[in-house]
Amino acid sequence: MTKRKRYSAEFKAKVALEAIREELTTAELAKKYDIHPTMITGWKRTAIENMASAFDGNNAAEPAISAGEIEKLHAKIGQLVVERDFLSAASSLILGTGGKKR
């Protein structure tokens, strides 16, 4: 079974832009970049649909996180650190190697 290839957003944008320009056919682009023509068509459609959002003045780079949410995350981190330390100490007692496997 083969693994799926993952393409970066920059690569997809580059190929979609070439498809939008229509200097080469979709089949020629597919051969040039060794990808399926259906993928190029999908990337082109997505690029065209999302193009208007590039000119929106309301672009929020990151969603706002409330102070309560941050506090909850810090508490969870603290809990996980305590659990990790406990399990590390317990494994050193069981294994007798300072928590490291032989």
C-alpha positions as CSV (number, residue, x, y, z in Angstrom):
1,M,0.0,0.0,0.0
2,T,1.5,3.3,-1.0
3,K,1.4,6.5,1.1
4,R,-0.4,9.5,-0.1
5,K,1.6,12.5,-1.1
6,R,1.0,15.7,0.8
7,Y,1.5,18.9,-1.0
8,S,2.3,22.2,0.6
9,A,-0.1,25.2,0.4
10,E,2.6,27.1,-1.6
11,F,2.8,24.3,-4.2
12,K,-1.0,24.0,-4.5
13,A,-1.2,27.8,-5.0
14,K,1.5,27.8,-7.6
15,V,-0.1,25.0,-9.6
16,A,-3.6,26.6,-9.2
17,L,-2.3,29.9,-10.4
18,E,-0.8,28.3,-13.5
19,A,-4.1,26.6,-14.2
20,I,-6.0,29.9,-13.8
21,R,-3.6,31.6,-16.3
22,E,-4.4,28.8,-18.8
23,E,-1.0,29.0,-20.5
24,L,-0.9,25.2,-20.3
25,T,-3.8,22.7,-20.4
26,T,-4.7,20.8,-17.2
27,A,-3.3,17.7,-18.8
28,E,0.0,19.4,-19.5
29,L,0.2,20.8,-16.0
30,A,-0.5,17.3,-14.6
31,K,2.3,15.8,-16.6
32,K,4.6,18.7,-15.7
33,Y,4.1,18.3,-11.9
34,D,3.3,14.5,-11.9
35,I,-0.1,14.9,-10.3
36,H,-3.6,13.9,-11.3
37,P,-5.6,16.4,-13.4
38,T,-8.5,16.2,-11.0
39,M,-6.4,17.5,-8.2
40,I,-5.4,20.5,-10.3
41,T,-9.0,21.2,-11.1
42,G,-10.0,21.1,-7.4
43,W,-7.1,23.3,-6.4
44,K,-8.1,25.8,-9.2
45,R,-11.7,25.8,-8.0
46,T,-10.7,26.3,-4.4
47,A,-8.4,29.2,-5.3
48,I,-11.0,31.0,-7.3
49,E,-13.6,30.5,-4.5
50,N,-11.3,31.8,-1.8
51,M,-9.8,34.6,-3.8
52,A,-12.3,37.3,-2.5
53,S,-11.3,36.6,1.1
54,A,-7.7,37.7,0.3
55,F,-9.1,41.2,-0.2
56,D,-11.3,41.2,2.9
57,G,-10.3,43.7,5.5
58,N,-11.7,41.4,8.3
59,N,-9.0,38.8,8.1
60,A,-8.3,37.4,11.5
61,A,-5.0,35.7,11.5
62,E,-5.7,33.9,14.8
63,P,-8.9,33.4,16.6
64,A,-9.2,35.2,19.8
65,I,-8.7,33.1,22.9
66,S,-10.3,34.2,26.1
67,A,-8.4,34.5,29.4
68,G,-10.6,31.7,30.9
69,E,-9.6,29.4,28.1
70,I,-5.9,30.2,28.7
71,E,-6.3,29.5,32.4
72,K,-7.9,26.2,31.7
73,L,-5.1,25.2,29.3
74,H,-2.5,26.1,31.9
75,A,-4.2,24.0,34.5
76,K,-4.3,21.1,32.1
77,I,-0.6,21.5,31.4
78,G,0.2,21.5,35.1
79,Q,-1.9,18.3,35.6
80,L,-0.1,16.6,32.8
81,V,3.3,17.5,34.1
82,V,2.5,16.1,37.5
83,E,1.2,12.9,35.9
84,R,4.3,12.6,33.8
85,D,6.6,13.1,36.8
86,F,4.6,10.5,38.8
87,L,4.8,7.9,36.1
88,S,8.5,8.5,35.5
89,A,9.2,7.9,39.2
90,A,6.9,4.9,39.2
91,S,8.6,3.4,36.2
92,S,12.1,3.9,37.7
93,L,10.9,1.9,40.8
94,I,9.5,-0.9,38.6
95,L,12.3,-1.1,36.1
96,G,15.1,-0.1,38.4
97,T,16.9,1.8,35.5
98,G,15.8,5.4,36.2
99,G,12.8,5.0,33.9
100,K,14.8,3.9,30.9
101,K,14.2,0.6,29.1
102,R,17.2,-1.7,28.6
